[in-house]
Amino acid sequence: MPTREARALTVAAIVCEAAAAGDAALQRDFEEARFRSQLAAAKADAAGLVDVAFAAALVLEALGEAGNPPKPRYGEAMLRLAATLEAVGFDPL
């Protein structure tokens, strides 16, 4: 079982990746958004945060294949990931 500190750091790392994905999408750098979303999904999966991993996977699906524009309404998937991360929360250190 991870310590409170380890859990907080893991969630913070996932939040940073999700935020970086959102920033990249706002700059229309969808390759970077895909990369950061993949990192968020992998970190969430490794941490056993199934809902977060699923939400990040939905972002990847909405961003579509590399080299192509994202699917319409990809922003909704990003907002869902943010809401899922907010629901996870963590105790401050």
URJO-V12596 format. One line per field, one symbol per residue. phi: phi as a letter, one per 20 degrees, with the letter a starting at -180 (. if undefined). burial: b if it has 24 or more other ideal C-beta (glycine too) atoms within 12 Angstrom, else e. Layout:
# URJO-V12596
phi: ???
burial: ???
This chain:
# URJO-V12596
phi: .ffgffffffffffgfffffffffffemefffffffffffffffffemeffffffffffgfffmfgndfffgmffffffffffffffflafff
burial: eeeeeeeeebbebbbebbebbbebbeeeebeebbebbbbbbebbeebebeebbebbbbbbbbbeeeeeebeeebeebbebbbebbeebebeee
